[in-house]
Amino acid sequence: MEHVKLIAMKFLFSLVILGIILGAGFDVSFGNVFLITLVLTAVSYAIVDLMILSRSSNTTATISDFVLTFVVVYFMTDALTVGDSVFLATLISTISLTIFEYFFHQSVARNLDGKEERTERVNPTAQLSTEASEEIYPYDEEE
């Protein structure tokens, strides 16, 4: 249930941000903004929020989100619209979404911390020891 809430929150905030920037600022239709937001939310949540964020820091996940958001928004905006300022629209949208994602990653980490099954990792610095005894042979040599 936590995943549904997080995905819904990510989708709604992304839709508002992209709606204001792409829709109002660069005259992209609502249907195209909705489609871009839907694809971006699904891909970004699966790759960055679940995979990268669980294995790295918030900074690494935010940088990954910036790159992924730029690629998805640029190619989808270029394919779905006819306009001259696709790069500028993508850059402004990406910066705005990255700022939101920085705070969203903190929420994801807080909500999913300890609730996900994590695989145990081998600790290379573990203190390992063996049992030792004075006996060399399991039987007495005098027999």
C-alpha positions as CSV (number, residue, x, y, z in Angstrom):
1,M,0.0,0.0,0.0
2,E,3.0,2.3,0.6
3,H,4.0,1.9,-3.0
4,V,0.6,3.0,-4.3
5,K,0.7,6.1,-2.1
6,L,4.2,7.0,-3.2
7,I,3.5,6.5,-6.9
8,A,0.3,8.6,-6.6
9,M,2.1,11.4,-4.8
10,K,4.9,11.3,-7.4
11,F,2.5,11.3,-10.3
12,L,0.4,14.2,-9.0
13,F,3.3,16.5,-8.2
14,S,5.0,15.7,-11.5
15,L,1.7,16.3,-13.4
16,V,1.3,19.7,-11.7
17,I,4.9,20.7,-12.3
18,L,4.9,19.6,-15.9
19,G,1.4,21.0,-16.5
20,I,2.6,24.4,-15.3
21,I,5.9,24.4,-17.2
22,L,5.1,22.5,-20.4
23,G,1.4,23.1,-20.6
24,A,1.2,26.8,-19.6
25,G,4.7,27.8,-20.5
26,F,5.3,26.0,-23.7
27,D,1.8,25.3,-25.0
28,V,1.9,21.5,-24.8
29,S,-1.5,19.8,-24.7
30,F,-2.8,18.3,-21.5
31,G,-3.0,14.8,-23.1
32,N,0.7,15.0,-24.0
33,V,1.7,16.3,-20.5
34,F,-0.4,13.5,-18.9
35,L,1.3,10.8,-21.1
36,I,4.8,12.2,-20.4
37,T,4.1,12.3,-16.7
38,L,2.7,8.7,-16.7
39,V,5.8,7.3,-18.5
40,L,8.2,9.3,-16.4
41,T,6.6,8.3,-13.1
42,A,6.6,4.6,-13.9
43,V,10.1,4.5,-15.2
44,S,11.6,6.8,-12.6
45,Y,9.9,5.0,-9.7
46,A,10.9,1.6,-10.8
47,I,14.5,2.4,-11.7
48,V,15.6,5.3,-9.5
49,D,13.4,5.2,-6.4
50,L,13.4,1.5,-5.9
51,M,16.6,0.3,-7.3
52,I,19.2,3.1,-7.2
53,L,18.0,4.8,-4.0
54,S,18.0,1.6,-2.0
55,R,21.6,0.9,-3.0
56,S,23.1,4.4,-2.9
57,S,22.6,7.9,-1.4
58,N,20.0,10.6,-2.1
59,T,22.5,12.6,-4.1
60,T,23.3,9.7,-6.5
61,A,19.6,9.0,-6.9
62,T,18.9,12.7,-7.6
63,I,21.6,12.9,-10.2
64,S,20.2,9.7,-11.8
65,D,16.7,11.2,-11.7
66,F,18.0,14.3,-13.5
67,V,19.5,12.3,-16.3
68,L,16.5,10.0,-16.7
69,T,14.0,12.9,-16.5
70,F,15.9,14.9,-19.1
71,V,16.0,11.9,-21.5
72,V,12.4,10.9,-21.1
73,V,11.0,14.5,-21.2
74,Y,13.2,15.5,-24.1
75,F,12.4,12.6,-26.4
76,M,8.7,12.4,-25.6
77,T,8.3,16.2,-25.9
78,D,10.1,16.2,-29.2
79,A,8.1,13.2,-30.5
80,L,4.7,14.5,-29.3
81,T,4.9,18.2,-30.1
82,V,5.9,20.5,-32.8
83,G,8.0,23.3,-31.3
84,D,11.2,25.1,-31.6
85,S,12.1,25.3,-27.9
86,V,12.1,21.7,-26.9
87,F,15.5,21.9,-25.2
88,L,14.6,24.9,-23.1
89,A,11.3,23.3,-22.1
90,T,13.0,20.1,-21.1
91,L,15.8,21.8,-19.2
92,I,13.4,23.9,-17.1
93,S,11.1,20.9,-16.5
94,T,14.0,18.7,-15.5
95,I,15.5,21.2,-13.0
96,S,12.1,21.7,-11.4
97,L,11.4,18.0,-11.2
98,T,14.8,17.3,-9.8
99,I,14.3,19.7,-7.0
100,F,11.0,17.9,-6.1
101,E,12.7,14.5,-6.5
102,Y,15.4,15.4,-3.9
103,F,12.7,15.8,-1.2
104,F,10.6,12.9,-2.6
105,H,13.6,10.5,-2.1
106,Q,13.7,11.5,1.6
107,S,10.1,10.5,1.8
108,V,10.7,7.2,0.0
109,A,13.6,6.3,2.2
110,R,11.6,7.2,5.3
111,N,8.4,5.2,4.3
112,L,10.1,2.1,2.9
113,D,13.0,1.9,5.3
114,G,12.8,-1.5,7.0
115,K,9.6,-2.6,5.2
116,E,11.4,-4.0,2.1
117,E,13.1,-7.3,2.3
118,R,16.7,-6.7,1.7
119,T,19.3,-9.2,0.7
120,E,22.1,-9.7,3.2
121,R,25.4,-8.4,1.9
122,V,28.7,-10.0,2.7
123,N,30.7,-7.8,5.0
124,P,34.3,-8.0,3.8
125,T,35.6,-6.6,7.1
126,A,33.9,-9.2,9.3
127,Q,36.0,-10.7,12.1
128,L,36.1,-14.4,11.4
129,S,37.8,-17.0,13.6
130,T,38.2,-20.7,13.8
131,E,38.1,-23.0,16.7
132,A,41.4,-24.5,17.8
133,S,42.4,-27.2,20.3
134,E,45.5,-28.9,21.6
135,E,44.6,-32.3,20.1
136,I,46.0,-33.1,16.7
137,Y,44.5,-36.6,16.3
138,P,41.1,-37.7,17.3
139,Y,42.4,-40.9,19.0
140,D,45.2,-41.5,21.5
141,E,48.6,-42.5,20.0
142,E,49.4,-45.0,22.7
143,E,46.8,-47.5,21.7
